Amino acid sequence: MTPSALILMVISILILWGGLIAAIVALRLRPEVDAYPPGGEGTEHTGVIIEHDT
């Protein structure tokens, strides 16, 4: 492999694994959402079907 191909491979591997590690660290620091927006659980479906003209 050429040196430029190796450099590009190393950079892409660092970006990929760095993103994975950053996601794991972020999930370990804040694993759950503190508050959910209104309208989540407990809302009943009205049964009305919305049709759009396309």
CHARMM-style PDB file with segment names, atoms N, HN, CA, C and O in Angstrom:
ATOM      1  N   MET     1       0.842  -1.183   0.000  1.00  0.00      PROA
ATOM      2  CA  MET     1       0.000   0.000   0.000  1.00  0.00      PROA
ATOM      3  C   MET     1       0.883   1.240   0.000  1.00  0.00      PROA
ATOM      4  O   MET     1       1.983   1.263   0.552  1.00  0.00      PROA
ATOM      5  N   THR     2       0.356   2.247  -0.633  1.00  0.00      PROA
ATOM      6  HN  THR     2      -0.537   2.228  -1.081  1.00  0.00      PROA
ATOM      7  CA  THR     2       1.111   3.496  -0.703  1.00  0.00      PROA
ATOM      8  C   THR     2       0.976   4.246   0.620  1.00  0.00      PROA
ATOM      9  O   THR     2       0.029   4.016   1.371  1.00  0.00      PROA
ATOM     10  N   PRO     3       1.911   5.131   0.902  1.00  0.00      PROA
ATOM     11  CA  PRO     3       1.835   5.887   2.160  1.00  0.00      PROA
ATOM     12  C   PRO     3       0.555   6.721   2.271  1.00  0.00      PROA
ATOM     13  O   PRO     3      -0.001   6.844   3.362  1.00  0.00      PROA
ATOM     14  N   SER     4       0.087   7.287   1.177  1.00  0.00      PROA
ATOM     15  HN  SER     4       0.539   7.187   0.290  1.00  0.00      PROA
ATOM     16  CA  SER     4      -1.145   8.083   1.253  1.00  0.00      PROA
ATOM     17  C   SER     4      -2.350   7.204   1.580  1.00  0.00      PROA
ATOM     18  O   SER     4      -3.249   7.638   2.300  1.00  0.00      PROA
ATOM     19  N   ALA     5      -2.382   5.973   1.064  1.00  0.00      PROA
ATOM     20  HN  ALA     5      -1.652   5.620   0.479  1.00  0.00      PROA
ATOM     21  CA  ALA     5      -3.478   5.056   1.374  1.00  0.00      PROA
ATOM     22  C   ALA     5      -3.428   4.652   2.848  1.00  0.00      PROA
ATOM     23  O   ALA     5      -4.470   4.547   3.494  1.00  0.00      PROA
ATOM     24  N   LEU     6      -2.250   4.430   3.375  1.00  0.00      PROA
ATOM     25  HN  LEU     6      -1.403   4.516   2.850  1.00  0.00      PROA
ATOM     26  CA  LEU     6      -2.122   4.077   4.787  1.00  0.00      PROA
ATOM     27  C   LEU     6      -2.568   5.222   5.690  1.00  0.00      PROA
ATOM     28  O   LEU     6      -3.257   5.004   6.686  1.00  0.00      PROA
ATOM     29  N   ILE     7      -2.176   6.432   5.341  1.00  0.00      PROA
ATOM     30  HN  ILE     7      -1.616   6.609   4.532  1.00  0.00      PROA
ATOM     31  CA  ILE     7      -2.572   7.599   6.143  1.00  0.00      PROA
ATOM     32  C   ILE     7      -4.085   7.760   6.130  1.00  0.00      PROA
ATOM     33  O   ILE     7      -4.693   8.006   7.172  1.00  0.00      PROA
ATOM     34  N   LEU     8      -4.696   7.623   4.958  1.00  0.00      PROA
ATOM     35  HN  LEU     8      -4.202   7.423   4.112  1.00  0.00      PROA
ATOM     36  CA  LEU     8      -6.140   7.739   4.863  1.00  0.00      PROA
ATOM     37  C   LEU     8      -6.834   6.627   5.635  1.00  0.00      PROA
ATOM     38  O   LEU     8      -7.868   6.871   6.256  1.00  0.00      PROA
ATOM     39  N   MET     9      -6.300   5.421   5.614  1.00  0.00      PROA
ATOM     40  HN  MET     9      -5.460   5.222   5.109  1.00  0.00      PROA
ATOM     41  CA  MET     9      -6.875   4.311   6.360  1.00  0.00      PROA
ATOM     42  C   MET     9      -6.796   4.565   7.859  1.00  0.00      PROA
ATOM     43  O   MET     9      -7.761   4.318   8.582  1.00  0.00      PROA
ATOM     44  N   VAL    10      -5.664   5.052   8.326  1.00  0.00      PROA
ATOM     45  HN  VAL    10      -4.881   5.252   7.738  1.00  0.00      PROA
ATOM     46  CA  VAL    10      -5.507   5.336   9.759  1.00  0.00      PROA
ATOM     47  C   VAL    10      -6.453   6.440  10.193  1.00  0.00      PROA
ATOM     48  O   VAL    10      -7.054   6.346  11.263  1.00  0.00      PROA
ATOM     49  N   ILE    11      -6.599   7.480   9.390  1.00  0.00      PROA
ATOM     50  HN  ILE    11      -6.110   7.556   8.520  1.00  0.00      PROA
ATOM     51  CA  ILE    11      -7.507   8.576   9.727  1.00  0.00      PROA
ATOM     52  C   ILE    11      -8.949   8.076   9.792  1.00  0.00      PROA
ATOM     53  O   ILE    11      -9.688   8.430  10.710  1.00  0.00      PROA
ATOM     54  N   SER    12      -9.344   7.265   8.832  1.00  0.00      PROA
ATOM     55  HN  SER    12      -8.743   6.978   8.086  1.00  0.00      PROA
ATOM     56  CA  SER    12     -10.723   6.772   8.833  1.00  0.00      PROA
ATOM     57  C   SER    12     -10.976   5.820  10.005  1.00  0.00      PROA
ATOM     58  O   SER    12     -12.064   5.833  10.582  1.00  0.00      PROA
ATOM     59  N   ILE    13     -10.008   5.011  10.358  1.00  0.00      PROA
ATOM     60  HN  ILE    13      -9.124   4.999   9.889  1.00  0.00      PROA
ATOM     61  CA  ILE    13     -10.153   4.117  11.511  1.00  0.00      PROA
ATOM     62  C   ILE    13     -10.272   4.932  12.800  1.00  0.00      PROA
ATOM     63  O   ILE    13     -11.081   4.607  13.669  1.00  0.00      PROA
ATOM     64  N   LEU    14      -9.464   5.993  12.924  1.00  0.00      PROA
ATOM     65  HN  LEU    14      -8.807   6.256  12.218  1.00  0.00      PROA
ATOM     66  CA  LEU    14      -9.538   6.842  14.115  1.00  0.00      PROA
ATOM     67  C   LEU    14     -10.885   7.547  14.212  1.00  0.00      PROA
ATOM     68  O   LEU    14     -11.431   7.679  15.308  1.00  0.00      PROA
ATOM     69  N   ILE    15     -11.427   7.999  13.094  1.00  0.00      PROA
ATOM     70  HN  ILE    15     -10.984   7.893  12.204  1.00  0.00      PROA
ATOM     71  CA  ILE    15     -12.739   8.654  13.106  1.00  0.00      PROA
ATOM     72  C   ILE    15     -13.812   7.658  13.520  1.00  0.00      PROA
ATOM     73  O   ILE    15     -14.660   7.973  14.354  1.00  0.00      PROA
ATOM     74  N   LEU    16     -13.785   6.470  12.951  1.00  0.00      PROA
ATOM     75  HN  LEU    16     -13.095   6.213  12.273  1.00  0.00      PROA
ATOM     76  CA  LEU    16     -14.793   5.459  13.253  1.00  0.00      PROA
ATOM     77  C   LEU    16     -14.745   5.035  14.717  1.00  0.00      PROA
ATOM     78  O   LEU    16     -15.763   5.095  15.407  1.00  0.00      PROA
ATOM     79  N   TRP    17     -13.591   4.612  15.197  1.00  0.00      PROA
ATOM     80  HN  TRP    17     -12.764   4.564  14.636  1.00  0.00      PROA
ATOM     81  CA  TRP    17     -13.469   4.142  16.571  1.00  0.00      PROA
ATOM     82  C   TRP    17     -13.592   5.295  17.562  1.00  0.00      PROA
ATOM     83  O   TRP    17     -14.092   5.104  18.671  1.00  0.00      PROA
ATOM     84  N   GLY    18     -13.150   6.471  17.182  1.00  0.00      PROA
ATOM     85  HN  GLY    18     -12.744   6.627  16.281  1.00  0.00      PROA
ATOM     86  CA  GLY    18     -13.294   7.640  18.054  1.00  0.00      PROA
ATOM     87  C   GLY    18     -14.756   7.990  18.265  1.00  0.00      PROA
ATOM     88  O   GLY    18     -15.162   8.348  19.371  1.00  0.00      PROA
ATOM     89  N   GLY    19     -15.555   7.887  17.192  1.00  0.00      PROA
ATOM     90  HN  GLY    19     -15.226   7.596  16.294  1.00  0.00      PROA
ATOM     91  CA  GLY    19     -16.984   8.141  17.329  1.00  0.00      PROA
ATOM     92  C   GLY    19     -17.660   7.105  18.199  1.00  0.00      PROA
ATOM     93  O   GLY    19     -18.543   7.437  18.989  1.00  0.00      PROA
ATOM     94  N   LEU    20     -17.258   5.857  18.065  1.00  0.00      PROA
ATOM     95  HN  LEU    20     -16.541   5.587  17.423  1.00  0.00      PROA
ATOM     96  CA  LEU    20     -17.821   4.799  18.898  1.00  0.00      PROA
ATOM     97  C   LEU    20     -17.476   5.027  20.368  1.00  0.00      PROA
ATOM     98  O   LEU    20     -18.337   4.895  21.237  1.00  0.00      PROA
ATOM     99  N   ILE    21     -16.245   5.360  20.640  1.00  0.00      PROA
ATOM    100  HN  ILE    21     -15.546   5.468  19.934  1.00  0.00      PROA
ATOM    101  CA  ILE    21     -15.821   5.612  22.025  1.00  0.00      PROA
ATOM    102  C   ILE    21     -16.531   6.836  22.589  1.00  0.00      PROA
ATOM    103  O   ILE    21     -16.937   6.831  23.751  1.00  0.00      PROA
ATOM    104  N   ALA    22     -16.687   7.887  21.781  1.00  0.00      PROA
ATOM    105  HN  ALA    22     -16.357   7.891  20.837  1.00  0.00      PROA
ATOM    106  CA  ALA    22     -17.387   9.091  22.244  1.00  0.00      PROA
ATOM    107  C   ALA    22     -18.848   8.780  22.552  1.00  0.00      PROA
ATOM    108  O   ALA    22     -19.394   9.298  23.527  1.00  0.00      PROA
ATOM    109  N   ALA    23     -19.489   7.946  21.740  1.00  0.00      PROA
ATOM    110  HN  ALA    23     -19.046   7.525  20.948  1.00  0.00      PROA
ATOM    111  CA  ALA    23     -20.882   7.570  21.986  1.00  0.00      PROA
ATOM    112  C   ALA    23     -21.010   6.757  23.262  1.00  0.00      PROA
ATOM    113  O   ALA    23     -21.949   6.961  24.033  1.00  0.00      PROA
ATOM    114  N   ILE    24     -20.086   5.844  23.495  1.00  0.00      PROA
ATOM    115  HN  ILE    24     -19.324   5.678  22.869  1.00  0.00      PROA
ATOM    116  CA  ILE    24     -20.126   5.028  24.716  1.00  0.00      PROA
ATOM    117  C   ILE    24     -19.924   5.899  25.946  1.00  0.00      PROA
ATOM    118  O   ILE    24     -20.624   5.731  26.945  1.00  0.00      PROA
ATOM    119  N   VAL    25     -18.981   6.822  25.886  1.00  0.00      PROA
ATOM    120  HN  VAL    25     -18.412   6.959  25.075  1.00  0.00      PROA
ATOM    121  CA  VAL    25     -18.733   7.717  27.022  1.00  0.00      PROA
ATOM    122  C   VAL    25     -19.952   8.593  27.276  1.00  0.00      PROA
ATOM    123  O   VAL    25     -20.333   8.795  28.429  1.00  0.00      PROA
ATOM    124  N   ALA    26     -20.570   9.117  26.222  1.00  0.00      PROA
ATOM    125  HN  ALA    26     -20.260   8.953  25.285  1.00  0.00      PROA
ATOM    126  CA  ALA    26     -21.752   9.967  26.394  1.00  0.00      PROA
ATOM    127  C   ALA    26     -22.907   9.182  27.006  1.00  0.00      PROA
ATOM    128  O   ALA    26     -23.631   9.711  27.849  1.00  0.00      PROA
ATOM    129  N   LEU    27     -23.089   7.932  26.594  1.00  0.00      PROA
ATOM    130  HN  LEU    27     -22.500   7.503  25.910  1.00  0.00      PROA
ATOM    131  CA  LEU    27     -24.163   7.120  27.171  1.00  0.00      PROA
ATOM    132  C   LEU    27     -23.874   6.741  28.619  1.00  0.00      PROA
ATOM    133  O   LEU    27     -24.803   6.614  29.417  1.00  0.00      PROA
ATOM    134  N   ARG    28     -22.630   6.563  28.965  1.00  0.00      PROA
ATOM    135  HN  ARG    28     -21.876   6.666  28.317  1.00  0.00      PROA
ATOM    136  CA  ARG    28     -22.310   6.231  30.360  1.00  0.00      PROA
ATOM    137  C   ARG    28     -22.492   7.428  31.268  1.00  0.00      PROA
ATOM    138  O   ARG    28     -22.843   7.268  32.437  1.00  0.00      PROA
ATOM    139  N   LEU    29     -22.258   8.641  30.746  1.00  0.00      PROA
ATOM    140  HN  LEU    29     -21.973   8.771  29.797  1.00  0.00      PROA
ATOM    141  CA  LEU    29     -22.431   9.832  31.569  1.00  0.00      PROA
ATOM    142  C   LEU    29     -23.904  10.171  31.771  1.00  0.00      PROA
ATOM    143  O   LEU    29     -24.297  10.559  32.871  1.00  0.00      PROA
ATOM    144  N   ARG    30     -24.725  10.033  30.731  1.00  0.00      PROA
ATOM    145  HN  ARG    30     -24.406   9.718  29.838  1.00  0.00      PROA
ATOM    146  CA  ARG    30     -26.156  10.338  30.814  1.00  0.00      PROA
ATOM    147  C   ARG    30     -26.941   9.210  30.157  1.00  0.00      PROA
ATOM    148  O   ARG    30     -27.311   9.329  28.989  1.00  0.00      PROA
ATOM    149  N   PRO    31     -27.204   8.122  30.871  1.00  0.00      PROA
ATOM    150  CA  PRO    31     -27.842   6.956  30.257  1.00  0.00      PROA
ATOM    151  C   PRO    31     -29.321   7.122  29.936  1.00  0.00      PROA
ATOM    152  O   PRO    31     -29.817   6.474  29.015  1.00  0.00      PROA
ATOM    153  N   GLU    32     -30.042   7.971  30.669  1.00  0.00      PROA
ATOM    154  HN  GLU    32     -29.639   8.497  31.417  1.00  0.00      PROA
ATOM    155  CA  GLU    32     -31.475   8.106  30.460  1.00  0.00      PROA
ATOM    156  C   GLU    32     -31.861   9.574  30.345  1.00  0.00      PROA
ATOM    157  O   GLU    32     -31.173  10.457  30.858  1.00  0.00      PROA
ATOM    158  N   VAL    33     -32.972   9.813  29.664  1.00  0.00      PROA
ATOM    159  HN  VAL    33     -33.530   9.096  29.248  1.00  0.00      PROA
ATOM    160  CA  VAL    33     -33.493  11.159  29.524  1.00  0.00      PROA
ATOM    161  C   VAL    33     -34.189  11.547  30.825  1.00  0.00      PROA
ATOM    162  O   VAL    33     -34.955  10.762  31.384  1.00  0.00      PROA
ATOM    163  N   ASP    34     -33.917  12.766  31.305  1.00  0.00      PROA
ATOM    164  HN  ASP    34     -33.294  13.403  30.851  1.00  0.00      PROA
ATOM    165  CA  ASP    34     -34.519  13.214  32.560  1.00  0.00      PROA
ATOM    166  C   ASP    34     -36.009  13.507  32.414  1.00  0.00      PROA
ATOM    167  O   ASP    34     -36.807  13.141  33.277  1.00  0.00      PROA
ATOM    168  N   ALA    35     -36.378  14.164  31.326  1.00  0.00      PROA
ATOM    169  HN  ALA    35     -35.731  14.462  30.624  1.00  0.00      PROA
ATOM    170  CA  ALA    35     -37.785  14.529  31.130  1.00  0.00      PROA
ATOM    171  C   ALA    35     -38.141  14.332  29.666  1.00  0.00      PROA
ATOM    172  O   ALA    35     -37.365  14.664  28.770  1.00  0.00      PROA
ATOM    173  N   TYR    36     -39.314  13.794  29.443  1.00  0.00      PROA
ATOM    174  HN  TYR    36     -39.945  13.525  30.171  1.00  0.00      PROA
ATOM    175  CA  TYR    36     -39.795  13.573  28.087  1.00  0.00      PROA
ATOM    176  C   TYR    36     -40.732  14.713  27.692  1.00  0.00      PROA
ATOM    177  O   TYR    36     -41.358  15.315  28.564  1.00  0.00      PROA
ATOM    178  N   PRO    37     -40.842  15.020  26.412  1.00  0.00      PROA
ATOM    179  CA  PRO    37     -41.775  16.069  25.990  1.00  0.00      PROA
ATOM    180  C   PRO    37     -43.223  15.618  26.180  1.00  0.00      PROA
ATOM    181  O   PRO    37     -43.493  14.417  26.204  1.00  0.00      PROA
ATOM    182  N   PRO    38     -44.152  16.556  26.313  1.00  0.00      PROA
ATOM    183  CA  PRO    38     -45.553  16.164  26.519  1.00  0.00      PROA
ATOM    184  C   PRO    38     -46.106  15.453  25.291  1.00  0.00      PROA
ATOM    185  O   PRO    38     -45.652  15.666  24.167  1.00  0.00      PROA
ATOM    186  N   GLY    39     -47.101  14.603  25.537  1.00  0.00      PROA
ATOM    187  HN  GLY    39     -47.470  14.431  26.451  1.00  0.00      PROA
ATOM    188  CA  GLY    39     -47.759  13.902  24.447  1.00  0.00      PROA
ATOM    189  C   GLY    39     -47.189  12.526  24.184  1.00  0.00      PROA
ATOM    190  O   GLY    39     -47.460  11.935  23.139  1.00  0.00      PROA
ATOM    191  N   GLY    40     -46.426  12.020  25.085  1.00  0.00      PROA
ATOM    192  HN  GLY    40     -46.205  12.500  25.934  1.00  0.00      PROA
ATOM    193  CA  GLY    40     -45.822  10.703  24.901  1.00  0.00      PROA
ATOM    194  C   GLY    40     -46.762   9.604  25.358  1.00  0.00      PROA
ATOM    195  O   GLY    40     -47.775   9.345  24.709  1.00  0.00      PROA
ATOM    196  N   GLU    41     -46.446   8.970  26.446  1.00  0.00      PROA
ATOM    197  HN  GLU    41     -45.623   9.181  26.973  1.00  0.00      PROA
ATOM    198  CA  GLU    41     -47.254   7.872  26.961  1.00  0.00      PROA
ATOM    199  C   GLU    41     -48.561   8.408  27.534  1.00  0.00      PROA
ATOM    200  O   GLU    41     -48.620   9.530  28.037  1.00  0.00      PROA
ATOM    201  N   GLY    42     -49.609   7.588  27.451  1.00  0.00      PROA
ATOM    202  HN  GLY    42     -49.561   6.676  27.043  1.00  0.00      PROA
ATOM    203  CA  GLY    42     -50.894   7.952  28.041  1.00  0.00      PROA
ATOM    204  C   GLY    42     -51.825   8.669  27.085  1.00  0.00      PROA
ATOM    205  O   GLY    42     -52.995   8.856  27.419  1.00  0.00      PROA
ATOM    206  N   THR    43     -51.370   9.076  25.921  1.00  0.00      PROA
ATOM    207  HN  THR    43     -50.420   8.924  25.649  1.00  0.00      PROA
ATOM    208  CA  THR    43     -52.274   9.725  24.979  1.00  0.00      PROA
ATOM    209  C   THR    43     -53.023   8.654  24.204  1.00  0.00      PROA
ATOM    210  O   THR    43     -52.443   7.658  23.772  1.00  0.00      PROA
ATOM    211  N   GLU    44     -54.274   8.866  24.041  1.00  0.00      PROA
ATOM    212  HN  GLU    44     -54.746   9.675  24.392  1.00  0.00      PROA
ATOM    213  CA  GLU    44     -55.125   7.904  23.355  1.00  0.00      PROA
ATOM    214  C   GLU    44     -55.215   8.243  21.873  1.00  0.00      PROA
ATOM    215  O   GLU    44     -55.203   9.413  21.490  1.00  0.00      PROA
ATOM    216  N   HSD    45     -55.305   7.227  21.061  1.00  0.00      PROA
ATOM    217  HN  HSD    45     -55.315   6.276  21.372  1.00  0.00      PROA
ATOM    218  CA  HSD    45     -55.474   7.409  19.624  1.00  0.00      PROA
ATOM    219  C   HSD    45     -56.946   7.687  19.352  1.00  0.00      PROA
ATOM    220  O   HSD    45     -57.813   6.968  19.850  1.00  0.00      PROA
ATOM    221  N   THR    46     -57.239   8.723  18.566  1.00  0.00      PROA
ATOM    222  HN  THR    46     -56.534   9.307  18.161  1.00  0.00      PROA
ATOM    223  CA  THR    46     -58.625   9.099  18.301  1.00  0.00      PROA
ATOM    224  C   THR    46     -59.263   8.244  17.212  1.00  0.00      PROA
ATOM    225  O   THR    46     -60.486   8.261  17.074  1.00  0.00      PROA
ATOM    226  N   GLY    47     -58.496   7.511  16.448  1.00  0.00      PROA
ATOM    227  HN  GLY    47     -57.503   7.497  16.561  1.00  0.00      PROA
ATOM    228  CA  GLY    47     -59.029   6.667  15.406  1.00  0.00      PROA
ATOM    229  C   GLY    47     -59.243   7.387  14.089  1.00  0.00      PROA
ATOM    230  O   GLY    47     -59.700   6.776  13.123  1.00  0.00      PROA
ATOM    231  N   VAL    48     -58.929   8.655  14.028  1.00  0.00      PROA
ATOM    232  HN  VAL    48     -58.558   9.152  14.813  1.00  0.00      PROA
ATOM    233  CA  VAL    48     -59.116   9.429  12.804  1.00  0.00      PROA
ATOM    234  C   VAL    48     -57.930   9.189  11.887  1.00  0.00      PROA
ATOM    235  O   VAL    48     -56.776   9.294  12.303  1.00  0.00      PROA
ATOM    236  N   ILE    49     -58.226   8.862  10.625  1.00  0.00      PROA
ATOM    237  HN  ILE    49     -59.164   8.776  10.286  1.00  0.00      PROA
ATOM    238  CA  ILE    49     -57.173   8.655   9.630  1.00  0.00      PROA
ATOM    239  C   ILE    49     -57.022   9.929   8.827  1.00  0.00      PROA
ATOM    240  O   ILE    49     -57.988  10.425   8.247  1.00  0.00      PROA
ATOM    241  N   ILE    50     -55.824  10.453   8.793  1.00  0.00      PROA
ATOM    242  HN  ILE    50     -55.039  10.050   9.264  1.00  0.00      PROA
ATOM    243  CA  ILE    50     -55.551  11.683   8.050  1.00  0.00      PROA
ATOM    244  C   ILE    50     -55.109  11.304   6.637  1.00  0.00      PROA
ATOM    245  O   ILE    50     -54.161  10.543   6.447  1.00  0.00      PROA
ATOM    246  N   GLU    51     -55.823  11.857   5.650  1.00  0.00      PROA
ATOM    247  HN  GLU    51     -56.593  12.475   5.805  1.00  0.00      PROA
ATOM    248  CA  GLU    51     -55.467  11.590   4.264  1.00  0.00      PROA
ATOM    249  C   GLU    51     -54.928  12.868   3.648  1.00  0.00      PROA
ATOM    250  O   GLU    51     -55.493  13.945   3.839  1.00  0.00      PROA
ATOM    251  N   HSD    52     -53.845  12.749   2.917  1.00  0.00      PROA
ATOM    252  HN  HSD    52     -53.386  11.874   2.762  1.00  0.00      PROA
ATOM    253  CA  HSD    52     -53.226  13.897   2.252  1.00  0.00      PROA
ATOM    254  C   HSD    52     -53.350  13.726   0.751  1.00  0.00      PROA
ATOM    255  O   HSD    52     -53.180  12.626   0.226  1.00  0.00      PROA
ATOM    256  N   ASP    53     -53.650  14.825   0.060  1.00  0.00      PROA
ATOM    257  HN  ASP    53     -53.789  15.718   0.486  1.00  0.00      PROA
ATOM    258  CA  ASP    53     -53.653  14.789  -1.404  1.00  0.00      PROA
ATOM    259  C   ASP    53     -52.234  14.877  -1.903  1.00  0.00      PROA
ATOM    260  O   ASP    53     -51.490  15.783  -1.529  1.00  0.00      PROA
ATOM    261  N   THR    54     -51.858  13.939  -2.748  1.00  0.00      PROA
ATOM    262  HN  THR    54     -52.462  13.203  -3.052  1.00  0.00      PROA
ATOM    263  CA  THR    54     -50.510  13.979  -3.311  1.00  0.00      PROA
ATOM    264  C   THR    54     -50.547  14.096  -4.804  1.00  0.00      PROA
ATOM    265  OT1 THR    54     -49.497  14.143  -5.445  1.00  0.00      PROA
TER     266      THR     54
END
